Amino acid sequence: MKPKVRLPREQRSRFQAPPLPFGLRVAVLTVGWICILLGIAGLFLPILQGGLTLAIGFALLSIGSQWMHLQLRKLMGRWPKLWRRFEKMRRKMHGWLHRRSQKRPKDGAESS
């Protein structure tokens, strides 16, 4: 079996996520900021999971804002394992949101 050869970073194809509709993007940013605020409160209150809520909030913000994604990537560059886990969670969330935002045909409009 031949080992996998990894291309240099500049030759690899970039992950281009399909854009979210404007209304969904605004909702994602709003929920992201709410999760950030709850996460900060959760760091001090024993009832809330502060770290998990912050991670979800930052993942949502990075879905809605390319600038936030680049800032998080730069910040978490020191911890590649953590970044890979974070990016995996972010891509799953984006895919789920994108699939949910697609227009579905009505029950009677399906063609066989």
C-alpha positions as CSV (number, residue, x, y, z in Angstrom):
1,M,0.0,0.0,0.0
2,K,1.3,3.4,-1.0
3,P,1.5,6.0,1.8
4,K,-0.6,9.1,1.4
5,V,1.3,12.1,0.0
6,R,0.2,15.4,1.5
7,L,0.2,18.4,-0.8
8,P,1.7,21.7,0.4
9,R,-0.8,24.0,2.0
10,E,-0.9,26.5,-1.0
11,Q,-1.7,23.6,-3.4
12,R,-4.5,22.1,-1.4
13,S,-8.1,22.9,-2.3
14,R,-9.8,25.2,0.3
15,F,-13.0,24.3,2.0
16,Q,-15.6,26.6,0.5
17,A,-18.7,26.3,2.5
18,P,-21.9,27.3,0.6
19,P,-23.2,30.6,1.8
20,L,-26.2,30.7,4.2
21,P,-29.3,32.8,3.5
22,F,-29.2,36.3,5.0
23,G,-31.9,35.6,7.6
24,L,-30.3,32.4,8.8
25,R,-26.9,34.1,9.0
26,V,-28.4,36.8,11.2
27,A,-30.0,34.2,13.4
28,V,-26.8,32.2,13.6
29,L,-24.8,35.3,14.7
30,T,-27.5,36.2,17.3
31,V,-27.6,32.7,18.8
32,G,-23.7,32.6,18.7
33,W,-23.5,35.8,20.8
34,I,-26.1,34.5,23.2
35,C,-24.1,31.3,23.6
36,I,-21.0,33.4,24.3
37,L,-22.7,35.4,27.0
38,L,-24.1,32.3,28.6
39,G,-20.7,30.7,28.4
40,I,-19.1,33.6,30.2
41,A,-21.8,33.4,32.9
42,G,-21.2,29.6,33.0
43,L,-17.6,30.1,33.8
44,F,-18.7,31.5,37.2
45,L,-22.0,29.7,37.8
46,P,-21.8,26.0,38.6
47,I,-25.1,25.2,36.8
48,L,-24.0,26.1,33.3
49,Q,-21.2,24.4,31.2
50,G,-19.2,27.4,30.4
51,G,-16.5,25.9,28.2
52,L,-18.9,23.9,26.0
53,T,-21.2,26.8,25.6
54,L,-18.4,29.1,24.6
55,A,-17.1,26.6,22.1
56,I,-20.6,26.3,20.5
57,G,-20.9,30.1,20.5
58,F,-17.6,30.6,18.8
59,A,-18.4,27.9,16.3
60,L,-21.6,29.6,15.4
61,L,-20.0,33.0,15.1
62,S,-17.3,31.5,12.8
63,I,-20.0,30.0,10.6
64,G,-21.7,33.4,10.3
65,S,-18.5,35.5,10.0
66,Q,-15.4,34.8,7.9
67,W,-13.5,37.3,9.9
68,M,-14.3,35.5,13.2
69,H,-13.3,32.2,11.6
70,L,-9.9,33.6,10.6
71,Q,-9.4,35.1,14.1
72,L,-10.2,31.8,15.8
73,R,-7.9,29.9,13.4
74,K,-5.1,32.3,14.2
75,L,-5.8,32.0,17.9
76,M,-6.0,28.2,18.0
77,G,-3.1,27.6,15.7
78,R,-1.0,26.7,18.8
79,W,-3.3,23.8,19.5
80,P,-3.7,21.8,16.3
81,K,-5.6,18.9,17.8
82,L,-8.1,21.2,19.4
83,W,-8.4,23.2,16.2
84,R,-9.2,20.0,14.2
85,R,-11.9,19.1,16.6
86,F,-13.3,22.6,16.5
87,E,-13.2,22.7,12.7
88,K,-14.9,19.3,12.5
89,M,-17.7,20.5,14.8
90,R,-18.0,23.8,12.8
91,R,-18.3,22.0,9.4
92,K,-21.0,19.6,10.8
93,M,-23.0,22.5,12.1
94,H,-22.6,24.4,8.9
95,G,-23.7,21.4,6.8
96,W,-26.7,20.8,9.0
97,L,-27.8,24.5,8.8
98,H,-27.3,24.5,5.1
99,R,-29.3,21.4,4.6
100,R,-32.1,22.7,6.8
101,S,-32.2,26.0,4.9
102,Q,-32.7,24.4,1.5
103,K,-36.2,24.6,0.1
104,R,-38.0,21.3,0.2
105,P,-40.7,20.4,-2.3
106,K,-44.2,20.0,-0.9
107,D,-45.7,16.5,-0.4
108,G,-47.9,16.7,-3.5
109,A,-45.2,18.4,-5.7
110,E,-42.8,15.4,-5.8
111,S,-42.3,13.9,-9.2
112,S,-41.8,10.2,-9.6
